């Protein structure tokens, strides 16, 4: 019984097969590729890719199966091998040349024979076959692979030209898919390939398209801590982050390297634990005055003494020093390769530790000093800048970047591709004001930060620095005898999106005694919800002054429902007149900063109402009208989700228009217009990636054609040309969506309604032609833009 194949779809013939005794037998030669349709007890039924119209049967043992992928699975499926395009092209070319080479051999004994051509083709075939074998082995470096591919394509182009075969159009050395580019683009590639071919001497030129490479939009800084010559006598934490000296602010997360008290030379925790890559730097960052800042924190006794040898029962985090490394312009451009930098540690009074990097840069030497050590060097690091997408950069630098932890930029990169998901919240402990509590000196205050879910369970999602696992609690540095401490410690909190709505932070305050036997004493707490009560938006970015509530027993905090009903912010507590479960300390407060970097959660009410339109379908009209009020940066940040929502509103499940289709069309035009703004033009590749890889509305092409035709028909009849002009300026993306929608529909239905689609397109262009025939001054701009874009 013949059964359709699932895992056996594509293969190469390894033995000749020609059996005239079997009527359905398919004649096959060694090297041919076949597509298998069915199988039955050791036999396959299918066809040769040379002639897809002739189907037959052949022995399964005669076929070597190869990996494959299926496009448009079903009746009209297309099976293609999962191979490198150059490897695949080389095999195809060798099959084609072998037939021609045989004919040349037959002609050698005749007046038309050409021994020189026969020898040249034979040598070219041997070279291509040998180079293809080297590619398949997979033992070459990325640079060697790139060079070898260039040699293969050059030899293939030379051979095709020598044999009078068709020219292969190429972009960056790879064959162009005629179905993936327009006729005009294909013509331009042909012309440039032909020019490149003629330009090369000795017949060995590449037909790779000569074009300026697209400017890299993303840049990454590889970082490695090489040595630490200071001896602190206790464990050490070194936090590295990028600092913009022009704006006096940090622009990256913190990367953490932990050292034992034995020193750096004995530090081996895990491979690459002292290396990271600072990702998603923009072009503006590379032109700024960038520094790497290292904050060194001592972990051990409250007051360190060389004479005390007994181990401490408590480990306190105490400020120690700061080092700065300036990144020169040549380093940021990546022209110098990996560069080694050295720096000395600076120290200051603890009350100024939070601003020590700024003091050093401003050269306020009366507030800091250089720390001495026995070595001629202090802290040694190395850096290297790589350009382009991180995935590609890792492939090009596998030994340098593979398995290295990522330290992200604070905020988003210049381009957010569809499918990029990020949900990071950053908390900076700024400063606090606390009472003495009857003591003659200031307290030693430690702040413990926890992230809790809706039920009050701690979440293991707090990162003091990248390179280490998340924790449920983070303990701050302690400023000795200081009731007004300033920390400037930045934490990353990566709460899962599905737990974000009910989650909150809790900050617990403890006094830490210098006496070893005394335990840390809890004296208060604060909290902060992550979602606003009204509207469902997330916590606003910026500074938040939190109330401090008195509490001396942690057991009382076990049930968050008791305190979550209380005001969390000082401004909210002013109007509070009802009694509270915990007593607020009116003279105490703490200020923290928050920054949300999320592609799924927004702080904008208007944008949130659009993304949640299904929950309030009656308000769609108002929601769409408010979209133009949303900041463009926020819109492009959620581009994929916004477009998905708009196309879902645009038509019904069966493709018919809705009462809001016109409003949705105008909203789409507004978004397309944003991409023409110089601030957002680098998001055009993001839009193209969305169209080809994520767009799934197979029925909207009808409505889009109808909306464009409506604009064209009404252009001569209306005085208000601005909406029509904006629509015509967006025709490029409108037509891209029309084409992609129609392709999706055709693949799903086997090409149904093709005649109807062609008729709609013809009618649309007839409408454009009719509009262009008018001689009216008020529509001239609309006519010009429509003609230029068409």
N, C-alpha and C positions, 0 to 999 in steps of 0.2 A: 504494500500500500504506500503510495507516494504521499509524503507529508511535507508541508512547507518548512524550510529551514529557519532557525532562529540565530544560532551562533556560527553557522557556516554560510557565509554570504559571498566571500571574495577570496580568490586564490590565484596561484600561478601554476601553469602546466609544467610538470617536470619530466614527462615522457610523451613522445609523439603518440597520438591515438587516431587511427583511421581504419575502421572496421566496416566494410561494405555489406557484411552479412547481417548487420543489425540496421533495419531501415531508419530508426530514429537516432542513430549514432551521429555525434557531432565531431567533425574533423578538427583536430587540435594539433598545434605544433608547440614544441618546447619554447617556453618564454612567453607564450600568450597569457593574457589575464582573462579570467572568466568570472561571471556572476552566477552564483548558485541560487536556484529558485526552490527546488524540492530535492528530497533524498529518499532512497529506498534500498535497504540491504546492500550497502557497498557501492551504490550508484548515485550519481547526481544528475539532476536535470537543470539546464540553464543555457547560457549563451556566452559567446566570446565578445569581449568589449570591442573587437574589430568590426563585428557585424551583429548588432543587437536584434536584428529582425529574424535571424535564423536560430531557432532553439533546438536542443537535442539532449541526448543523454551521454554520459561518459563515466569511466570508473573513478571512484572517490580516491583510490590509491595513486592516481595519476596527477592529483592536485595537491599543491602545498598551500594550505590555508594561511591567510594573513589577517592582521587586525583591520577593522573597518569601522566606518560610521555611516549612519543612515539619515538622509535628509528626506523630509516629507514622507514618513513611514506610511505604508499602505499600498494601494493599487499603483500609485505613481511614484513610488519610492526610488531614490537614487542612492546607490551604494558606492562609496569612495574609500580607498585605502587610507589608513591612518599612518601616513609616512611623511617624512620631510618633503616639501614640494620639489626641492632640487634633486633629491634621490629618486622621486617618482618620475620627474621629467627626464633624468638621465636614462632610466630604464626604458621609457617610451621612445626616446631618441635612438637608443641602441637597436631597438626592434625595427624602427623605420630605416635606419642606415644599413642594417644588415641585408635587407632586401635589395637596396640600391647597390651595395657592395658586391652581392652575388651577380647582379646584372653586369656590373663593370668587369668582373672576372670573366664572364662568358664572352664579352666583347674584346678581350685582350688579343685574341687571335685574328681579329678582323681589322679592316682599315680604320674602324671607328674606335679602336681600343686606345686607352689612355693609361699607361703603366704608372706615370707619375701621380695621377689622381687616385688610382687604385691604392698605391702605397700610402698616400697622404691620408686617405679615409681610413685605411687599416690602422695607421698609427694613432689617429684621432680616436677611433673606437677603443683601442687598447688603453689609451690615456683616460678616457671618460670612465671605462669599466674599472680601472685601477683606483681612480679617485673616488668613485662611488663606493667601492669596497671599503676604503679608508673612512668615509663618512659613516657607514653602517656599523663599523666596529665600536664607535662611541668612546674612543680612548683619547680624543683630541681635546685641546682647550678651546674655549669659546673663540679666541682670536684665530687659532688655527682653522677652526671650522668655517669662520667667515671668509678667510683667505682661500680655503679650498673650494668653497661654493662659488666664489668669484672666478676661480680658474675653470671650474666646470662650465659655468654659464658662458664664459668667453669662448671656450672650445666648442660648445654647442652652437653658438651663434656663428662662429667661423665656419664650422662644418655645413650648417644650413645655407650659408651664403655661397660656399664653394660648390655645393650640389644644386644650387638654384632653387632651394626650397623656400617656403614662406618665412618672412621675418617674424620673430617672436617678440611682441611688445612686452617690455619689462618696466617695473617700477621698483627701484632699489634692488635690482638684480633678480627679482622674482617675477614669474609670469603674471600677467594681468588677467583676471577673470572678466571676459567680455560682458557677462550678465551683471557684473557688479559696478560697472562704470557706464556713463552715458556715451552716446556716439561721438559727441564733440571731444570728451576727455580721451576716448580711445584713439581718435584721430591725432590728437596732440601727442599722445604717448608714442604712436607709430612714427610721427615726424621726428620727434626727439630721439627715438631709438635708431632711426635710419641715419640721422646726423651723427650720432655717437659712433655708429658702425663705420661710417665713411671716414671719421676723424682718426681712427686707430690705424697705425701702419702695420705692415707685415701680416695683415689679415687676422690679427688676434685681439681685436677690440671687443670690449663689452658693450652690450646694448642697454646697459642699465641707464635708466632715466636720469639725466643730469638735472638735479633740482636742489635747491637750498633746503637743508634739513629743517624741519619744524623746530622752532626754538623750544628748548626744554622748559616746561612750566614748573617742574618739581625738582628740588635739589635736596641732597641728604649729606649729613656730616658723620662720617665714621669717627669714632672716638675710642681711645684705649688708654687706660692708666698704666704707665710703665714702671714707676717707682715712687716710693714715699719714704724719705730719709729721716723723718722726724720720729723720735721715740717718746711716746706719751706715757708708757708704763701701764696703760689700760686699753681695753678694746676701743676701736675707732670706727666712726661712720663718716664717709666722705661723700657729700652730695654734689653732683655736677649738674649744671644747667646753663643754658645759653642766655646771655644778657645783652640787651640793646642799649649801648651807652648814649645814643642820641636821645632816646626816650626815657632812659633811666628805669627800665622795667625788664623783667624776665619774660622770655618768649617761648620757653619750653618747659616740659615736665622736668622733674629731678631724676637723675640716675644715681643709684646708690651702690657704693663699694664698701663692704665691711672688712675691716682688718682686725686681726687678733692682736693682743698686747705684745706678741713676739715680734711684730713688725711685718713689713710687706714681703720680705724675702722668704718668710715661712708661710705666706698666705697662698693656699691653694684650696679653694672651696669647690669650684667646678669650672669646667672649660668655658672660656669666654665670659666669665663672671666679672671681669674688669673691662669689658668692651661693650659698647652700645652703638646704635646709629640714631642720630637725631634726624627725624624725618620731616618731609613736607615743608621745607623752607622755600619761600617764594623768592622771586628775582629781587624784590625790594629788600628782603632780609640780607641778601648777599652784598648789596651795595651799602648797607648800614655799617655802623661801627660796632662789630660784634665781639663779644668776649665769652670765654668759658669761665664761669665762676665756680670755685670749689669751696663749699662750706664744710669745715672739719668739726666734728662733734665728738667729745670724749664721753665714753660710756663706762661708768663705774661709781666711785665714791662721790659724795657731795663735794668734799674738799680733798684733793689728791695729795698724798705725801709719800715720798720715796721711802721714808723710815717705817711706814706701816706695811707690813708684809701679809697680814691676815686678810683673807678674802672678804669682800663686803657682802652683807646679806641682801642689800638692795642695789640695783643698778639704776643710776640716774643719768639722764642725758644732759650734758653740760657744754656750753659753747666754748670753742677753743680758738679757731682762727679761720682766715679766708685767704684764698689764692686766686689770682686773676691771670688769664692767658688771652692776649689779644690775637684775634684772627686777622692776619694781614689780607689785603685784597688779593694777592697772588695765591694765598692758601684757599680763599673762598672760591676762586675761579677754577680750582682743581688743577692748575698748571704745574704744580710742584710735586705731585704725587703725595705720598704719606710724609708728613712733616712732624718732627719732634719739637716739643715746646717745654720749657722749664720755668718754674715760678717759685717764689718764696711765700711763706705764710705771713699774713699780717694779723695783728691782734689789737684789741681795743677794750675799753671798759664794757662790761656786759650790757649796760643800758644802751650802748651804741652799736652792739653787735648786729642788730637788725638792718642797719644802714651802712655797715662797714664797706661793702663794695663801692657804694657811692662816695664815701669819704676818701677812699683810695684814689678813685678816678678824678675827684675834684682836688686831690693833693692837699687835703686838710691834715697835714702831718702832725699837728698838735693833738689830734684825736686818735691816732693809731701809731703802731710801731712795728718794725720788722722783727720777726722771731728768729732767733739764732739756732743753729744746729751744727753738728760736727762735720757734716758733709758739705762739699762745695756746691752741691745742688740741693734743691728742696723737693718739690713735687714735679714729676716728669710725666708728660702725657704725649700722645701722638694723635694726629688728626689727618683726615683725607676727605675731600668733597667729591661726591659722585653725582651725576646729573641724570635726569629722566625718571621714568616710573621705577618705583622701588623693586618691583618684580624683575624688570629687565636689568636694573643695576646689579641685583644679586646674581643673575645669570652671568653677567659680564665679569663679576668679581667674586666668584664662589668661595675662594679661600679666605677672602677678607670678610665677607658679609654673611655667609651661611651660618645659621643657628645663633646669630648675634641678636640680643634683645633690642626691642624698639622703644625709643623714647620720643613721644609725639610732641608736636608743636602745640602751644596753648592757642586755641582757636583753630580755624580750619585752614587747609591748604588753599592755594589759589584756585584749584579745580577739584570738585567733588564728583567722581564718576558714579554712574548708576550702579547700585549694588554695594557701594561703600557704606558700611554701617558703623556708626560711632555713637556711643552714649556715655560720655565721661563728664563727671562733675568735679570741679576743682574747688577746694576750700583752703583759704589762707587764714591762718591764725594771726591776726594783726596785733592787737593790744588789749589789755584789760585793766580795770580799776577795781581794786579789792580793799576791804577794810583791814585794819591791823588785827582786830579781834582781841584786844586787850594785851597784845604783845608790845614790848618796848622796841623791837626791831621789825623789819618787814618780813613777810612770809616767804618761804621757798615754795612757790606755787607750780604744781604740775597739772596740765590739762590733759585729760584722757578723752579721746574722740571715739565715739561708737556710731555705727550705722545700723539701724534696727528696722525690721519689716513691720507690717501692719499688726502682727501679733506680739511684737516686742522681742523677736528672736534676733540675735546679732548676725549680721551679714559679713562674710569673709571677703570684703571688697575694698578695704582701705590700703592704699599704697603710699608709704612715706617716700619711696623712691623706686624707680623701675629697676628690673634686674632681680627682684625678689618677689615671693608670693604675697598675695593679699592677706591682711590680718583683720581680726574682728575689733581690735582696740589699738589705738596709736597714742603713745605718750609723748607729750611735747618736751622741749628743752626746759630746764629750770634756771631761772635767773635768781641768783643768790640774794636773799633778803630784799626782795623788790615787790612792793604791792602794786606797782604800775608797770608790769612787764610788757615788753614788746618782743614778739617772736619772729614774725614774718616767715612762718613755716607753711609751706604749700603742700597739700595732700591731694591725691587723686582718689576719687571714689567711683568705682565702676559697678553701679547697681544694675542688675538685669532690668530690662524695660518693663517686663510684666510685674515687677515688684516695686516699681518706682512710685506708683500712685499713693500707696499707703505707707511709704517709708519716711523716716525722719532721722535727724542727727540728735545725738545727746552728748553734751560736753560736761564732764565731771571734773570738779576742782578739788585738789588735795594739797594739804600742807605737808611738806616732807622735812622731817627733822634731820639735823646733822648727826644725831646720836644713832648709832647702828641698830640698837635694840628697838627703837621706836618704829611703829608701823606708820604708813602714810595715812593721814587723817582726812576723810571726806568732809567738806564743809559746805558744798553747794553744787548746783548744776544749772545748765541751760539746755534748751532744745530748739529745733527748727524743722518745720515740715518742708518737704521737697516740692509739694504741689500746693498751689493756691486753692483756697476753699471755693472761690467763685470762678467759674469758667473752665476749670481743669487745666490751666496753664501751669508751667513749671515755675519754680522760684526765680525771681528776677536776678539778673547779673548785677553785681555791685556790692556795696558795703551794707552790712546789717548789724545793728546794735541790739544785742540779745539781753533779755532780762536774766538776772541771776537769782535763783531760788535757793533758800537754805535747806540743807538736808545733810544729816550726819550718819545715816544708815543706808547702805546701798539696797538693802532688802525692800525699802519703801519704793524703789524705782522699778521693781520687778514687773509691775503692771503699768504700761505706758498710758492706758486709758485714764488714769488718775490725773496725769499732768498735761495730756494733750489738749484738754479743754481750756487750759489757761493761756493767756497771751504769751507769745514767744518773743515778740519784739518790744523794745522799750516804748516806742510810739503807740503801740496797742495798749500797753498797760496804763497809760495816762487816763484813759476813759473807762477803765475797769472799776466798777463799783461793787461787784458781788464778791463774796468770800471765796477764797481759793484753798485747795487742799494743801498747798505749800506756801510758806510765807516768802514774799519777795523781799530782797534786800535792795532798797531804793538807791543806795549810794554805790552799789556795785553793778558793773556791766562789763561786757566783752564785745569787741567788734571783730567780725570776720568778713572776708570777701568771698563771693562765690562767682564761678564762671562755668556755664554749661556749654559743652560742645557735643551736640546731639543732632543726628540726621533723622530722628524719629520723634523727638519731643520739642515742642516750641513754646516760647514765652509770648507769642503774639496771638491775641484772642481772635482776630479776623482770620488769620491763617488756620488756626485750630478749628474754627467753625467750618472752613472749607474742607479740611481733611476729615471732619466728622459729619459731613453733610447728610449721611444716611440716617443719623439719629434725629435730625430735624429737617425732613424734606420740604416742609412748608416754607422754610426760610431760605430756600436756595437762591431766590432772586436777590435778596438783600446780601446774602453771603458773596455772590458773584460781584455785586456792585462795590463791595468793600475790598475786593482783592487789589484794586489799583492803589489802595492806601497802604498796603503792606510794603515795607522796605524791600527794594530789589534784592539786596544781599540775602535777606531771609527767604525770599521766594526761590532763588536759584539754589540755595542750600537744601531745600526740600523739593527740588525740581521733579524727580521721579514720582514722588507721592502726589504732588500737585497735578501733574499731567495725568496720572492714573485716575485721580478723582474727577478731573474735568472731562475726560473721555468717557468715564462711567456715567456722568450726567448728560452727555451729549445726545445719546440715543438709547432707545429701549433695547431689550435683549434680542428682538427680531430685526433691529436695524432701523426702525422708524424714528423720526425726530420727536423731540419732546417740546413742551412749551418753553423750555429754557435753552433750546439749542442755539438760538441767536445770541443770547447772553453768553453762553459758553464759548461760542466762536469768537466773540469780542475779547473774552478773557484769554483765549489762546493767542490771539493777535497781540494782546498786551505783553504776554510772556515772550513771544517771538521778537517783539520790538526791543525788549530788554537786552537781548543778545547783540543788538546793533550798537548798544552803548559801549564805549571804550572800557568802562569798568568791568563789564561782564562778557566781552567778546571772547575771552579765553574759555568760556563755557560752551562755545559752539561744538567742540569735539564731544562734550558731555551730551549735548542734544543728539548728535549723530549716533553716539553709542546707545542712547535710549531708544532711538528709532529702530536700529538694527538688532538690538539685543534684548529689549525689555518691553517695547510697545506690543500690545496684544489685542487691540480693538479691531477685529477683522471686519466690522460692519460700518465703521464710521465714514468710509470713503464716499458713500452716497450723500450723507449730510454735508460733508465738507465741500464736495462739488456743488451741491445745491446752494450753499452759503456764498461761495465765490461767484457763482453765476448771478445770484441775487445782487451782489455788490456791483458786478459789471453791468447788469440791466439797469440799475438805478443810478449809475454814475452820471449819465447825461441829464437826468431828471431832477437832480437835487442840487441845491446851492451849497449845502454843508458837505464839503469834500474830505474833511479831516479823517473821519472813520474809514472812508473808502481808501484814502491814500495810505493809511496805516496798514490796511488789509493787503493792498497791492505790494507794499514794501515787505510783507511777510510771505509772499507767494512761494519763495524757495522752500521754506519749511512746510507750508501747507501742502504743496505738491509732493514733498517727500513722505508726509504722513498718508496722503491719498494713495501713493504707489505702494507703500508698505502695507497698508490696510488691505488693498486689493490683492496683493501677493499672499497675505495670510488667508484671505477668504478663498482664493483659488486653490491653495494647498489643502485647505480643509474640505473643500467640496469637489475637488477634481476639475476645477476650471468652470464651474457653473456660472451662468449669467454673463458670459464674456461679451456677447453681442450687446446686451443692455449697457454694460460698462463702456464699451466703445462708443455707443450712441450718446451716452451722457457726456463723455469727453468731447466728442464732435460738437455737441450742442454748446458746451462751455466755450470752446474756441470760436464758434460762430458768434457767440455773444461778445467775446473780446473784439472780434473783427468789426462787428457792428458798432461797438463803442468807440473804436479807434477812427471810424469814418466821420465822427462828429467834429465840427470846427467851432468849438466853444472855448472861450478864454478861461473860464473858471475850472475846466476839467483838464487843462493841458498838463499839469503836473501829474495827475492820475494816469493820463495816457502815457506819459513818458516813462513813469515807473513800471507800469504794466508791460510796456513794450520792451523795456530794458531787462526785466526779470524773466520775461517769456522767451 
